[in-house]
Amino acid sequence: MKGSPDLPSKLAIDSSVLIAYFLGEPTGELAKREILGQRRATYCSHVTLSETFYILCRARDHQFALDALETLEKTGFVKFYDSTQLDYEAGMQKCARRISLADCYVLALAKNIRGAAVFAHHERDVNAEVKKNPPPVAVLFLEDLIARSSLAA
C-alpha cells in the first residue's frame, strides 16, 4: 500500500490514529507504514494531542503517555497546528454537527490544510454526521483501508 492513492498528500489526523499507533493496534501499523514518516504532510491540533495524552495515560500510565508524545514531537512526523482561525472553524463545525469538539477540530484542520480528515476507526457519531451532513473535506477511516487491502490480497 506504500504510496497508496487511497491517502492524499495532506492529512489531518484524529487522536484515534495516534492512539492506535502507540498501542500497537492494526490500524496503528497502517499509520506507521503509510502516514507517519512518509512523504505526506501530516497535521494534528493541540486538542488532538491532549486527547491522545489522556487516553494513553488511562490505558497505560502518565509516563508512557508523556514518553510517547515527546517522541512524536521529536520525530517531526506530525506538524502541530493551532491558530485562532482553527478554533473558529472548529466552532463552526461543532455548530453544524453533533460530534465531539475534538472531532470538529480534525475536520476544521483538514479544511484549513486542504487535506483529508483521517480517523482510525468508524465512530458512530462521525459516521452518522458524514452521511447526514457531509463535511467540506474527505473523511477517511484506516480500518476501511485495511479491509480493502485484505480484500485485494
C-alpha positions in Angstrom: 0.0 0.0 0.0 3.1 2.2 0.0 2.4 5.4 -1.9 -1.3 4.5 -1.7 -3.6 6.6 -3.8 -6.2 6.0 -1.0 -4.4 8.6 1.1 -4.0 12.1 0.0 -0.7 14.1 0.4 -2.1 16.3 3.2 -3.7 14.7 6.2 -5.3 15.9 9.5 -5.2 13.0 11.9 -7.5 12.3 14.8 -6.3 11.1 18.2 -7.5 7.6 17.3 -4.7 7.3 14.7 -2.0 8.2 17.2 -3.6 6.0 19.9 -3.7 3.1 17.6 -0.1 3.6 16.7 1.2 3.9 20.2 -0.9 1.0 21.5 0.2 -1.3 18.6 -3.3 -1.8 17.0 -3.6 -3.0 13.4 -4.7 0.5 12.3 -1.6 1.8 14.1 0.6 -0.4 12.0 -1.0 1.0 8.9 -0.5 4.6 10.2 3.2 3.7 10.8 3.6 2.3 7.3 1.6 4.9 5.3 1.3 8.1 7.3 4.0 8.6 10.0 7.4 9.2 8.5 6.2 9.1 4.9 6.2 11.9 2.4 2.8 13.2 3.4 2.2 16.4 5.2 0.5 15.2 8.4 -1.0 17.6 10.9 -2.8 17.4 14.2 -4.2 20.1 16.5 -3.3 20.6 20.2 -6.7 19.3 21.1 -5.7 16.0 19.4 -2.5 15.9 21.4 -4.4 16.5 24.6 -6.9 13.8 23.9 -4.2 11.4 22.8 -2.3 12.1 26.1 -5.2 11.4 28.4 -6.3 8.2 26.6 -2.7 6.8 26.6 -2.4 7.8 30.3 -5.6 5.9 31.2 -4.6 2.9 29.0 -1.1 2.6 30.4 0.2 5.4 32.6 1.3 9.0 32.8 5.0 8.3 31.9 4.0 6.2 28.9 1.8 9.0 27.6 4.5 11.6 28.2 7.3 9.5 26.5 5.1 8.7 23.5 4.1 12.3 22.8 7.6 13.6 23.4 9.0 11.1 21.0 6.3 12.0 18.4 7.3 15.7 18.8 11.0 14.9 18.3 10.5 12.9 15.2 8.8 15.7 13.3 6.5 13.2 11.6 3.5 15.3 12.6 3.1 19.0 12.4 1.3 20.6 15.3 -1.2 23.2 14.2 -3.1 25.7 16.2 -4.5 29.1 15.5 -7.5 31.3 16.3 -8.7 30.7 12.8 -8.7 26.9 13.5 -10.6 27.5 16.8 -13.3 29.4 15.0 -13.6 26.8 12.2 -13.8 24.0 14.8 -16.6 26.0 16.4 -18.4 26.3 13.1 -18.0 22.5 12.6 -19.5 22.0 16.1 -22.3 24.3 15.4 -23.2 22.3 12.3 -22.6 18.8 13.6 -23.4 16.5 16.6 -19.9 15.2 17.1 -17.2 15.8 19.7 -15.3 19.1 19.7 -12.1 17.1 19.2 -13.6 15.5 16.0 -14.6 19.0 14.9 -11.0 20.1 15.2 -9.9 17.3 12.9 -12.5 18.4 10.3 -11.6 22.1 10.7 -7.9 21.3 10.4 -8.4 19.2 7.3 -10.3 22.1 5.7 -7.6 24.6 6.7 -4.8 22.5 5.1 -7.0 21.5 2.2 -6.5 17.8 3.0 -8.4 14.8 4.3 -9.6 14.1 7.9 -8.3 10.7 9.0 -9.7 8.5 11.8 -8.5 5.1 12.8 -12.0 3.6 13.3 -15.5 4.3 12.4 -17.2 6.2 15.2 -21.0 6.0 15.3 -21.5 9.8 15.7 -19.0 10.7 13.0 -20.5 8.1 10.6 -24.0 9.5 11.1 -22.9 13.1 10.6 -20.8 12.3 7.5 -23.9 10.7 5.9 -26.4 13.2 7.1 -24.4 16.4 6.8 -21.2 15.8 4.8 -18.3 18.0 5.8 -16.4 20.0 3.2 -13.5 17.6 3.3 -12.8 14.0 2.6 -13.1 11.7 5.7 -11.1 8.5 5.7 -11.0 5.6 8.1 -7.9 3.5 8.3 -9.9 0.4 9.1 -11.5 0.7 5.7 -8.1 0.8 4.0 -7.1 -2.4 5.9 -10.4 -4.1 4.8 -9.8 -3.0 1.1 -6.2 -4.2 1.2 -7.1 -7.6 2.6 -9.9 -8.0 0.0 -7.4 -7.2 -2.7 -4.9 -9.7 -1.3 
